[in-house]
Amino acid sequence: MAQSTDADWVSRFADEVIAEAERRAPGKTIVCASGLSPSGPIHLGNLREVMTPHLVADEIRRRGHDAVHIISWDDYDRFRKVPAGIDPSWAEHIGKPLTSVPAPAGSEYPNWAEHFKAPMIAALAELGVEFRGISQTEMYTSGAYREQILLAMRERNTIDTVLDRYRTKKPAKVSADEDEAAAAEGSGAAGEDDGKAAAGYFPYKPYCSVCERDLTTVTAYDEASTELAYTCQCGHSETVKLSEHNRGKLVWKVDWPMRWAYEGVVFEPSGVDHSSPGSSFQVGGQIVGEVFGGKQPIGPMYAFVGISGMAKMSSSKGGVPTAADALQIMEAPLLRWLYARRKPNQSFKIAFDQEIQRTYDEWDVLTRKVTEGTANEADTSSYGRAAGTATGPLPVTPRPLPYRTLASIVDITTGQDEQTLRILRDLDPADPITSLDEARPRLDLAQHWITTQVPADQRTQVREEADKELLDSLGDTQRESLRLLAEGLDEHWSLDGLTTLVYGVPKIQAGLPADTKPTPELKVAQRNFFALLYTLLVSRDTGPRLPTLLLAVGADRVRRLLGQ
């Protein structure tokens, strides 16, 4: 069996889960679980709810054990509020199950839940996440949980006693944003009432048969006949037989532990707010044993995931990046790596701004070290979990050129294939790229990043004509630097060659050998030279890396813009 290291959190949890599963039910399939509510865009913070058990379940499978990763789609949760950007008239559906709410206007999907599940399911497939999806709408409306519901109603006093231990305790600080609070509480609803009513405690909440909403209050229950009476704020009153009724659900703090027992969950992570008194996870740990005869899963609390340049994620604010959004600008192994390399209790940010270039640089360095056998054990493990799963490797770009180089090229060429291929060929004349497909999908992802994430005023616009006024104002030293560069273009026409050239011109002017280590004075001269080149080429004093920019502009046009 693989031995875990302190830094390799996945192996450590796999050790614990395998041992726990053997204590509970030797030889049975090990169940790891996630829960997602398709109440809106399922963002990159929610993805941690999936990636944590995925990585652990995958490690367990790599070791030859039978493991399944289930994702409970909480699509039978109530529709809480209308997200930003949606027609306000959808407020009439608040209180209905998510599967009974119409999809946003123009959607191809039959309801709200399916509309938001679909892109997540597609993204998980691309990420190599194998799972068994469980629709809670299907489970509840099919009567699959009938015995569990009747049991909960019989044991409602026991449940009420457990909950009562925490009702008077001071709650943890609650997020001002309801969606953030719900995400922190795990796979269900954070702020949902726990079933306490004037007529007593009832852990089951029916959806009204007239208005379909959960604005109902249970007024009586007869255990012998299972007749349950309820009233709704819409004015409807009704008595149903719970032994036959399939239009309602257990309140969240009872529903979650019921499912732990029903599915035999051994491992499931939870949000950071579970450290608070009365949290769903803490209360559920008692209810699952005292009522349902099961055991609470083991699993870590996970920290939030942020986006560089954005506040903590909340789907209610609109425009929050999802896994599908991330996969339009980064390859699946890279996105997996961001979750695999950090322990669940460590927060981290995913870059949609310029930082994505540095993230890709780190990934490429790690790839090289792993290939050479020089990476340490923890980095090698996180790389292996990112690059593939127990079933095999994930697709990669055949020629993974630096992301920042590709981004600069497509920025300058505005995605013109012929010009892009010319520049890619010139990057390494000794081993030229002969087809854009060799650089895909990374090339296309870099292009999408440039066109969707880089503001127009930060895009590179190469000058059409030389800046004659600036050229005429230059002194002899500056003119000489431009001449030296122009004369050396043909001889140095590759990425490495042009790098040597642009750094070397100030050295030549200072009478220094090309291999001279830069002094503070030389660095100043280089910076001034670079600023001059940028100004003459793109009318700004900064821009893409100069060697890449020169390749993209082309030698003849560079000479013209430099007045040579």
Buried (B, 14 or more C-beta within 10 A) or exposed (E): EEEBEEBBBBBBBBBBBBEBBBEEEEEEEBBBBBBBBBBBBBBBBBBBBBBBBBBBBBBBBBBEBEBBBBBBBBBBBBBBBBBEEBEEEBEEBBBBBBBBBBBBEEBEBEBBBBBBBBBBBEBBEBBBBBBEEBBBBBBBBEEBBBEBBBBBBEBBEBBBEBBEEBEEEEEBEBBEBBBBBBBBBBBBBBEBEBBBBEEBBBBBBBBBBEBBBBBBBBBEBEEEEBBBBBBBEEEBEBEBEBBEBBBBBBBBBBBBBBBBBBBBBBBBBBBBBBEBBBBBBBBBBBBBBBBBEBBBBBBBBBBBBBBBEBEBBBBBBEEBBBBBBBBBBBBBBBBBBBBBBBBBEEBBBBBBBBEBBEBBEEBBEBBEBBEEEEBEEBBBBBBBBBBBBBEEEBEBBEBBBBBBBBBBBBBBBBBEEEBBBBBBEBBBEEEEBEEBEBBBBBBBBBBBBBEEBBEEEBEBBBBEEBBEEBBEEBEEEBBBBBBBBBEBBEEBBBBEBBBBBBBBBBBBBEEBEEEEEBEEEBEEBBEBBBEBBBBBBBBEEEBBBBBBBBBBBBBEBBBBBBBB
